[in-house]
Amino acid sequence: MQPVYESVARLMKPIDHIAALLAPDVDKSNETVEWEMTALLTWVKQTYTEESDELMVDNLSRYSKGFWRGLFTCYDHYYIPRTNNDLEQFFRQI
């Protein structure tokens, strides 16, 4: 059995990749980020195939699907906050 840290670190890799992928950048568009996210989720499903990975892969897929429709809008419309924290900062300024 792997030590707990190694197991958690292994399962955090997709989350780290997603955070980097969703980070704002001038050259990102709705279309490119959606394409990259689709490719990443496909990679996760193909790479994390152990029985102990099933819960993480399933949760990641379902969670992403739940937000998919509005997840990428902020990349084409700068005035739409990317995160809830960004939205809260906007309201504090009013």
MARTORBA-429619 format. One record per atom (N, C-alpha, C): x, y, z; atom name; residue in three letters. Coordinates in nm, 3 decimals, always signed. Atoms other than C-alpha are relative to their C-alpha. Layout:
REM residues N
atom x=X&y=Y&z=Z&atom=CA&rest=ala
...
END
This chain:
REM residues 94
atom x=+0.085&y=-0.119&z=+0.000&atom=N&rest=met
atom x=+0.000&y=+0.000&z=+0.000&atom=CA&rest=met
atom x=+0.090&y=+0.125&z=+0.000&atom=C&rest=met
atom x=-0.077&y=-0.125&z=+0.009&atom=N&rest=gln
atom x=+0.132&y=+0.346&z=-0.093&atom=CA&rest=gln
atom x=-0.021&y=+0.083&z=+0.126&atom=C&rest=gln
atom x=+0.023&y=-0.095&z=-0.110&atom=N&rest=pro
atom x=+0.192&y=+0.597&z=+0.183&atom=CA&rest=pro
atom x=-0.110&y=+0.098&z=-0.040&atom=C&rest=pro
atom x=+0.115&y=-0.088&z=+0.023&atom=N&rest=val
atom x=-0.102&y=+0.834&z=+0.220&atom=CA&rest=val
atom x=+0.040&y=+0.123&z=-0.082&atom=C&rest=val
atom x=-0.041&y=-0.121&z=+0.073&atom=N&rest=tyr
atom x=+0.092&y=+1.139&z=+0.097&atom=CA&rest=tyr
atom x=+0.014&y=-0.027&z=-0.149&atom=C&rest=tyr
atom x=-0.019&y=+0.032&z=+0.142&atom=N&rest=glu
atom x=+0.189&y=+0.970&z=-0.231&atom=CA&rest=glu
atom x=-0.134&y=-0.022&z=-0.070&atom=C&rest=glu
atom x=+0.133&y=+0.022&z=+0.058&atom=N&rest=ser
atom x=-0.170&y=+0.862&z=-0.291&atom=CA&rest=ser
atom x=-0.073&y=+0.131&z=-0.023&atom=C&rest=ser
atom x=+0.068&y=-0.129&z=+0.012&atom=N&rest=val
atom x=-0.307&y=+1.210&z=-0.226&atom=CA&rest=val
atom x=+0.067&y=+0.085&z=-0.107&atom=C&rest=val
atom x=-0.074&y=-0.079&z=+0.099&atom=N&rest=ala
atom x=-0.033&y=+1.377&z=-0.433&atom=CA&rest=ala
atom x=-0.033&y=-0.048&z=-0.142&atom=C&rest=ala
atom x=+0.033&y=+0.056&z=+0.133&atom=N&rest=arg
atom x=-0.110&y=+1.144&z=-0.725&atom=CA&rest=arg
atom x=-0.139&y=+0.045&z=-0.044&atom=C&rest=arg
atom x=+0.137&y=-0.039&z=+0.034&atom=N&rest=leu
atom x=-0.481&y=+1.227&z=-0.711&atom=CA&rest=leu
atom x=-0.014&y=+0.152&z=-0.015&atom=C&rest=leu
atom x=+0.005&y=-0.146&z=+0.013&atom=N&rest=met
atom x=-0.408&y=+1.601&z=-0.683&atom=CA&rest=met
atom x=+0.052&y=+0.050&z=-0.135&atom=C&rest=met
atom x=-0.056&y=-0.044&z=+0.129&atom=N&rest=lys
atom x=-0.225&y=+1.613&z=-1.017&atom=CA&rest=lys
atom x=-0.105&y=+0.053&z=-0.097&atom=C&rest=lys
atom x=+0.102&y=-0.054&z=+0.091&atom=N&rest=pro
atom x=-0.544&y=+1.648&z=-1.225&atom=CA&rest=pro
atom x=-0.056&y=+0.134&z=+0.049&atom=C&rest=pro
atom x=+0.052&y=-0.126&z=-0.055&atom=N&rest=ile
atom x=-0.669&y=+1.922&z=-0.990&atom=CA&rest=ile
atom x=+0.098&y=+0.113&z=-0.026&atom=C&rest=ile
atom x=-0.102&y=-0.101&z=+0.029&atom=N&rest=asp
atom x=-0.340&y=+2.110&z=-1.026&atom=CA&rest=asp
atom x=+0.000&y=+0.038&z=-0.148&atom=C&rest=asp
atom x=+0.006&y=-0.027&z=+0.145&atom=N&rest=his
atom x=-0.361&y=+2.076&z=-1.405&atom=CA&rest=his
atom x=-0.123&y=+0.085&z=-0.034&atom=C&rest=his
atom x=+0.123&y=-0.077&z=+0.027&atom=N&rest=ile
atom x=-0.718&y=+2.208&z=-1.404&atom=CA&rest=ile
atom x=+0.017&y=+0.144&z=+0.048&atom=C&rest=ile
atom x=-0.022&y=-0.136&z=-0.052&atom=N&rest=ala
atom x=-0.621&y=+2.506&z=-1.187&atom=CA&rest=ala
atom x=+0.087&y=+0.081&z=-0.095&atom=C&rest=ala
atom x=-0.088&y=-0.069&z=+0.094&atom=N&rest=ala
atom x=-0.341&y=+2.595&z=-1.428&atom=CA&rest=ala
atom x=-0.073&y=+0.029&z=-0.131&atom=C&rest=ala
atom x=+0.075&y=-0.015&z=+0.125&atom=N&rest=leu
atom x=-0.566&y=+2.544&z=-1.729&atom=CA&rest=leu
atom x=-0.102&y=+0.113&z=+0.009&atom=C&rest=leu
atom x=+0.104&y=-0.101&z=-0.016&atom=N&rest=leu
atom x=-0.839&y=+2.772&z=-1.589&atom=CA&rest=leu
atom x=+0.054&y=+0.136&z=+0.042&atom=C&rest=leu
atom x=-0.057&y=-0.129&z=-0.040&atom=N&rest=ala
atom x=-0.599&y=+3.046&z=-1.476&atom=CA&rest=ala
atom x=-0.014&y=+0.100&z=-0.115&atom=C&rest=ala
atom x=+0.021&y=-0.099&z=+0.106&atom=N&rest=pro
atom x=-0.670&y=+3.369&z=-1.664&atom=CA&rest=pro
atom x=+0.130&y=+0.032&z=-0.075&atom=C&rest=pro
atom x=-0.112&y=-0.037&z=+0.084&atom=N&rest=asp
atom x=-0.444&y=+3.468&z=-1.949&atom=CA&rest=asp
atom x=-0.057&y=+0.077&z=-0.119&atom=C&rest=asp
atom x=+0.046&y=-0.086&z=+0.110&atom=N&rest=val
atom x=-0.469&y=+3.720&z=-2.230&atom=CA&rest=val
atom x=-0.039&y=-0.081&z=-0.123&atom=C&rest=val
atom x=+0.021&y=+0.076&z=+0.124&atom=N&rest=asp
atom x=-0.455&y=+3.459&z=-2.506&atom=CA&rest=asp
atom x=-0.107&y=-0.108&z=+0.010&atom=C&rest=asp
atom x=+0.098&y=+0.106&z=-0.016&atom=N&rest=lys
atom x=-0.723&y=+3.230&z=-2.366&atom=CA&rest=lys
atom x=-0.137&y=+0.047&z=-0.049&atom=C&rest=lys
atom x=+0.137&y=-0.026&z=+0.042&atom=N&rest=ser
atom x=-1.067&y=+3.211&z=-2.522&atom=CA&rest=ser
atom x=-0.089&y=-0.112&z=+0.052&atom=C&rest=ser
atom x=+0.098&y=+0.099&z=-0.039&atom=N&rest=asn
atom x=-1.382&y=+3.023&z=-2.436&atom=CA&rest=asn
atom x=+0.029&y=-0.132&z=-0.072&atom=C&rest=asn
atom x=-0.019&y=+0.118&z=+0.084&atom=N&rest=glu
atom x=-1.313&y=+2.782&z=-2.720&atom=CA&rest=glu
atom x=+0.128&y=-0.076&z=+0.035&atom=C&rest=glu
atom x=-0.127&y=+0.068&z=-0.029&atom=N&rest=thr
atom x=-0.948&y=+2.708&z=-2.637&atom=CA&rest=thr
atom x=-0.001&y=-0.064&z=+0.139&atom=C&rest=thr
atom x=+0.003&y=+0.055&z=-0.135&atom=N&rest=val
atom x=-1.007&y=+2.658&z=-2.265&atom=CA&rest=val
atom x=-0.094&y=-0.120&z=+0.006&atom=C&rest=val
atom x=+0.092&y=+0.114&z=+0.003&atom=N&rest=glu
atom x=-1.304&y=+2.431&z=-2.331&atom=CA&rest=glu
atom x=+0.067&y=-0.121&z=-0.066&atom=C&rest=glu
atom x=-0.071&y=+0.108&z=+0.069&atom=N&rest=trp
atom x=-1.094&y=+2.226&z=-2.575&atom=CA&rest=trp
atom x=+0.105&y=-0.062&z=+0.093&atom=C&rest=trp
atom x=-0.104&y=+0.050&z=-0.091&atom=N&rest=glu
atom x=-0.808&y=+2.199&z=-2.323&atom=CA&rest=glu
atom x=-0.061&y=-0.078&z=+0.116&atom=C&rest=glu
atom x=+0.066&y=+0.069&z=-0.111&atom=N&rest=met
atom x=-1.047&y=+2.099&z=-2.044&atom=CA&rest=met
atom x=-0.053&y=-0.136&z=-0.046&atom=C&rest=met
atom x=+0.048&y=+0.127&z=+0.056&atom=N&rest=thr
atom x=-1.204&y=+1.831&z=-2.264&atom=CA&rest=thr
atom x=+0.115&y=-0.098&z=-0.014&atom=C&rest=thr
atom x=-0.118&y=+0.086&z=+0.016&atom=N&rest=ala
atom x=-0.858&y=+1.695&z=-2.346&atom=CA&rest=ala
atom x=+0.051&y=-0.047&z=+0.135&atom=C&rest=ala
atom x=-0.047&y=+0.037&z=-0.133&atom=N&rest=leu
atom x=-0.760&y=+1.699&z=-1.979&atom=CA&rest=leu
atom x=-0.089&y=-0.105&z=+0.064&atom=C&rest=leu
atom x=+0.092&y=+0.099&z=-0.058&atom=N&rest=leu
atom x=-1.072&y=+1.512&z=-1.868&atom=CA&rest=leu
atom x=+0.015&y=-0.136&z=-0.069&atom=C&rest=leu
atom x=-0.024&y=+0.125&z=+0.073&atom=N&rest=thr
atom x=-1.009&y=+1.253&z=-2.140&atom=CA&rest=thr
atom x=+0.129&y=-0.066&z=+0.050&atom=C&rest=thr
atom x=-0.127&y=+0.051&z=-0.053&atom=N&rest=trp
atom x=-0.650&y=+1.218&z=-2.017&atom=CA&rest=trp
atom x=-0.020&y=-0.062&z=+0.138&atom=C&rest=trp
atom x=+0.025&y=+0.052&z=-0.135&atom=N&rest=val
atom x=-0.772&y=+1.170&z=-1.660&atom=CA&rest=val
atom x=-0.068&y=-0.136&z=-0.008&atom=C&rest=val
atom x=+0.073&y=+0.127&z=+0.012&atom=N&rest=lys
atom x=-1.014&y=+0.895&z=-1.765&atom=CA&rest=lys
atom x=+0.091&y=-0.111&z=-0.053&atom=C&rest=lys
atom x=-0.089&y=+0.100&z=+0.059&atom=N&rest=gln
atom x=-0.740&y=+0.718&z=-1.965&atom=CA&rest=gln
atom x=+0.117&y=-0.034&z=+0.092&atom=C&rest=gln
atom x=-0.118&y=+0.017&z=-0.084&atom=N&rest=thr
atom x=-0.466&y=+0.760&z=-1.703&atom=CA&rest=thr
atom x=-0.033&y=-0.057&z=+0.138&atom=C&rest=thr
atom x=+0.037&y=+0.041&z=-0.135&atom=N&rest=tyr
atom x=-0.644&y=+0.707&z=-1.372&atom=CA&rest=tyr
atom x=-0.100&y=-0.114&z=-0.009&atom=C&rest=tyr
atom x=+0.084&y=+0.118&z=+0.027&atom=N&rest=thr
atom x=-0.775&y=+0.356&z=-1.426&atom=CA&rest=thr
atom x=+0.001&y=-0.102&z=+0.113&atom=C&rest=thr
atom x=+0.000&y=+0.092&z=-0.113&atom=N&rest=glu
atom x=-0.701&y=+0.191&z=-1.093&atom=CA&rest=glu
atom x=-0.134&y=+0.007&z=+0.072&atom=C&rest=glu
atom x=+0.128&y=+0.004&z=-0.072&atom=N&rest=glu
atom x=-0.996&y=+0.087&z=-0.882&atom=CA&rest=glu
atom x=-0.010&y=+0.113&z=+0.102&atom=C&rest=glu
atom x=+0.001&y=-0.106&z=-0.100&atom=N&rest=ser
atom x=-0.896&y=+0.339&z=-0.616&atom=CA&rest=ser
atom x=-0.016&y=+0.139&z=-0.062&atom=C&rest=ser
atom x=+0.015&y=-0.128&z=+0.070&atom=N&rest=asp
atom x=-0.912&y=+0.617&z=-0.879&atom=CA&rest=asp
atom x=-0.145&y=+0.029&z=-0.040&atom=C&rest=asp
atom x=+0.135&y=-0.010&z=+0.054&atom=N&rest=glu
atom x=-1.274&y=+0.554&z=-0.970&atom=CA&rest=glu
atom x=-0.081&y=+0.115&z=+0.061&atom=C&rest=glu
atom x=+0.077&y=-0.105&z=-0.067&atom=N&rest=leu
atom x=-1.426&y=+0.791&z=-0.712&atom=CA&rest=leu
atom x=+0.046&y=+0.138&z=-0.045&atom=C&rest=leu
atom x=-0.053&y=-0.130&z=+0.043&atom=N&rest=met
atom x=-1.196&y=+1.081&z=-0.808&atom=CA&rest=met
atom x=-0.040&y=+0.030&z=-0.143&atom=C&rest=met
atom x=+0.033&y=-0.020&z=+0.141&atom=N&rest=val
atom x=-1.253&y=+1.034&z=-1.181&atom=CA&rest=val
atom x=-0.149&y=+0.028&z=-0.016&atom=C&rest=val
atom x=+0.145&y=-0.020&z=+0.008&atom=N&rest=asp
atom x=-1.629&y=+1.007&z=-1.136&atom=CA&rest=asp
atom x=-0.040&y=+0.137&z=+0.055&atom=C&rest=asp
atom x=+0.032&y=-0.131&z=-0.058&atom=N&rest=asn
atom x=-1.647&y=+1.313&z=-0.907&atom=CA&rest=asn
atom x=+0.046&y=+0.114&z=-0.090&atom=C&rest=asn
atom x=-0.053&y=-0.103&z=+0.088&atom=N&rest=leu
atom x=-1.428&y=+1.519&z=-1.138&atom=CA&rest=leu
atom x=-0.086&y=+0.014&z=-0.125&atom=C&rest=leu
atom x=+0.085&y=-0.002&z=+0.121&atom=N&rest=ser
atom x=-1.638&y=+1.425&z=-1.441&atom=CA&rest=ser
atom x=-0.136&y=+0.061&z=+0.029&atom=C&rest=ser
atom x=+0.134&y=-0.051&z=-0.032&atom=N&rest=arg
atom x=-1.972&y=+1.492&z=-1.273&atom=CA&rest=arg
atom x=+0.004&y=+0.147&z=+0.041&atom=C&rest=arg
atom x=-0.012&y=-0.138&z=-0.045&atom=N&rest=tyr
atom x=-1.857&y=+1.816&z=-1.108&atom=CA&rest=tyr
atom x=+0.024&y=+0.093&z=-0.118&atom=C&rest=tyr
atom x=-0.028&y=-0.081&z=+0.120&atom=N&rest=ser
atom x=-1.717&y=+1.950&z=-1.436&atom=CA&rest=ser
atom x=-0.124&y=+0.012&z=-0.087&atom=C&rest=ser
atom x=+0.122&y=+0.000&z=+0.083&atom=N&rest=lys
atom x=-2.031&y=+1.851&z=-1.623&atom=CA&rest=lys
atom x=-0.105&y=+0.095&z=+0.057&atom=C&rest=lys
atom x=+0.098&y=-0.086&z=-0.064&atom=N&rest=gly
atom x=-2.243&y=+2.038&z=-1.370&atom=CA&rest=gly
atom x=+0.024&y=+0.149&z=-0.025&atom=C&rest=gly
atom x=-0.035&y=-0.140&z=+0.023&atom=N&rest=phe
atom x=-2.058&y=+2.366&z=-1.435&atom=CA&rest=phe
atom x=+0.034&y=+0.030&z=-0.146&atom=C&rest=phe
atom x=-0.052&y=-0.013&z=+0.136&atom=N&rest=trp
atom x=-1.969&y=+2.307&z=-1.801&atom=CA&rest=trp
atom x=-0.061&y=+0.115&z=-0.078&atom=C&rest=trp
atom x=+0.070&y=-0.098&z=+0.084&atom=N&rest=arg
atom x=-2.229&y=+2.534&z=-1.957&atom=CA&rest=arg
atom x=+0.050&y=+0.143&z=+0.020&atom=C&rest=arg
atom x=-0.044&y=-0.136&z=-0.025&atom=N&rest=gly
atom x=-2.103&y=+2.852&z=-1.789&atom=CA&rest=gly
atom x=+0.146&y=+0.012&z=+0.039&atom=C&rest=gly
atom x=-0.137&y=+0.003&z=-0.051&atom=N&rest=leu
atom x=-1.750&y=+2.749&z=-1.699&atom=CA&rest=leu
atom x=+0.097&y=+0.087&z=-0.079&atom=C&rest=leu
atom x=-0.099&y=-0.064&z=+0.086&atom=N&rest=phe
atom x=-1.575&y=+2.916&z=-1.992&atom=CA&rest=phe
atom x=-0.039&y=+0.139&z=-0.048&atom=C&rest=phe
atom x=+0.053&y=-0.129&z=+0.047&atom=N&rest=thr
atom x=-1.783&y=+3.230&z=-2.049&atom=CA&rest=thr
atom x=+0.092&y=+0.116&z=+0.031&atom=C&rest=thr
atom x=-0.083&y=-0.113&z=-0.043&atom=N&rest=cys
atom x=-1.545&y=+3.457&z=-1.860&atom=CA&rest=cys
atom x=+0.121&y=+0.024&z=-0.090&atom=C&rest=cys
atom x=-0.118&y=-0.017&z=+0.085&atom=N&rest=tyr
atom x=-1.266&y=+3.400&z=-2.114&atom=CA&rest=tyr
atom x=-0.031&y=+0.086&z=-0.123&atom=C&rest=tyr
atom x=+0.038&y=-0.083&z=+0.114&atom=N&rest=asp
atom x=-1.460&y=+3.576&z=-2.391&atom=CA&rest=asp
atom x=-0.064&y=+0.132&z=+0.043&atom=C&rest=asp
atom x=+0.068&y=-0.120&z=-0.050&atom=N&rest=his
atom x=-1.631&y=+3.837&z=-2.173&atom=CA&rest=his
atom x=+0.069&y=+0.044&z=+0.129&atom=C&rest=his
atom x=-0.085&y=-0.041&z=-0.112&atom=N&rest=tyr
atom x=-1.385&y=+4.015&z=-1.943&atom=CA&rest=tyr
atom x=-0.079&y=+0.051&z=+0.120&atom=C&rest=tyr
atom x=+0.079&y=-0.058&z=-0.108&atom=N&rest=tyr
atom x=-1.664&y=+4.174&z=-1.738&atom=CA&rest=tyr
atom x=-0.072&y=-0.105&z=+0.084&atom=C&rest=tyr
atom x=+0.061&y=+0.107&z=-0.079&atom=N&rest=ile
atom x=-1.794&y=+3.838&z=-1.615&atom=CA&rest=ile
atom x=+0.107&y=-0.056&z=+0.093&atom=C&rest=ile
atom x=-0.099&y=+0.049&z=-0.096&atom=N&rest=pro
atom x=-1.611&y=+3.738&z=-1.296&atom=CA&rest=pro
atom x=+0.030&y=-0.148&z=-0.022&atom=C&rest=pro
atom x=-0.042&y=+0.138&z=+0.019&atom=N&rest=arg
atom x=-1.413&y=+3.416&z=-1.324&atom=CA&rest=arg
atom x=-0.034&y=-0.087&z=+0.120&atom=C&rest=arg
atom x=+0.027&y=+0.078&z=-0.122&atom=N&rest=thr
atom x=-1.469&y=+3.308&z=-0.964&atom=CA&rest=thr
atom x=-0.099&y=+0.074&z=+0.087&atom=C&rest=thr
atom x=+0.088&y=-0.061&z=-0.097&atom=N&rest=asn
atom x=-1.708&y=+3.373&z=-0.681&atom=CA&rest=asn
atom x=+0.075&y=+0.108&z=+0.079&atom=C&rest=asn
atom x=-0.079&y=-0.100&z=-0.071&atom=N&rest=asn
atom x=-1.426&y=+3.559&z=-0.505&atom=CA&rest=asn
atom x=+0.009&y=+0.129&z=-0.081&atom=C&rest=asn
atom x=-0.003&y=-0.119&z=+0.086&atom=N&rest=asp
atom x=-1.397&y=+3.795&z=-0.804&atom=CA&rest=asp
atom x=-0.132&y=+0.074&z=+0.007&atom=C&rest=asp
atom x=+0.132&y=-0.062&z=-0.007&atom=N&rest=leu
atom x=-1.770&y=+3.858&z=-0.787&atom=CA&rest=leu
atom x=-0.019&y=+0.072&z=+0.134&atom=C&rest=leu
atom x=+0.012&y=-0.062&z=-0.132&atom=N&rest=glu
atom x=-1.757&y=+3.930&z=-0.414&atom=CA&rest=glu
atom x=+0.083&y=+0.129&z=+0.007&atom=C&rest=glu
atom x=-0.082&y=-0.122&z=+0.003&atom=N&rest=gln
atom x=-1.474&y=+4.180&z=-0.468&atom=CA&rest=gln
atom x=-0.070&y=+0.111&z=-0.076&atom=C&rest=gln
atom x=+0.074&y=-0.098&z=+0.078&atom=N&rest=phe
atom x=-1.686&y=+4.354&z=-0.730&atom=CA&rest=phe
atom x=-0.109&y=+0.064&z=+0.086&atom=C&rest=phe
atom x=+0.107&y=-0.054&z=-0.083&atom=N&rest=phe
atom x=-1.977&y=+4.391&z=-0.487&atom=CA&rest=phe
atom x=+0.053&y=+0.086&z=+0.114&atom=C&rest=phe
atom x=-0.060&y=-0.082&z=-0.106&atom=N&rest=arg
atom x=-1.747&y=+4.528&z=-0.215&atom=CA&rest=arg
atom x=+0.037&y=+0.138&z=-0.050&atom=C&rest=arg
atom x=-0.040&y=-0.127&z=+0.058&atom=N&rest=gln
atom x=-1.641&y=+4.805&z=-0.451&atom=CA&rest=gln
atom x=-0.117&y=+0.094&z=-0.021&atom=C&rest=gln
atom x=+0.121&y=-0.081&z=+0.027&atom=N&rest=ile
atom x=-1.997&y=+4.926&z=-0.502&atom=CA&rest=ile
atom x=-0.038&y=+0.078&z=+0.122&atom=C&rest=ile
END
